[in-house]
Amino acid sequence: MTQPTVDFLQAFSDAWNRHDIDALMSFMAEDCSFHAVAGPDLLGRSFVGREAVRQGFELAWQTFPDAAWLDPDHFVVGNRGVTESTFSGTKADGTRIEARMVDVFTFHNGKIAVKNAYRKDRPPVVGA
């Protein structure tokens, strides 16, 4: 397997912005996990295994139907990678979030084994 590159992470980001769950899952390893930005545990809320990760990814769009990850910047070093972007989204109640975030990736056999997401704890944007 080839090692993921910056182009690989850009294609992954593009799939997020298209809200294309099948494309996203094609980037994920069989034994993948996703640690969301929020949740009760040290790593936020963890989704372990392909089906759980799929549900976790879809939850982002259910919570923020207009979710977008803007102005991404990526780098890859060995079996690790990072994407920094601006998350923008509106909840059903009109609460709008806009904050810088980072995804830290661990790769295995040319796929994403771990996606660990972090986002600035910024108050909702008013009047946006």
Buried (B, 14 or more C-beta within 10 A) or exposed (E): EEEBEBEBBBBBBBBBEEBEBEBBBEBBBEEBBBBBBEEEEEBBBBBBEBEBBBBBBEBBBEBBEEBBBEEBEBEBEEEEBBBBBBBBBBEEEEEBBBBBBBBBBBBBEEBBBBBBBBBEEEEBEEEE
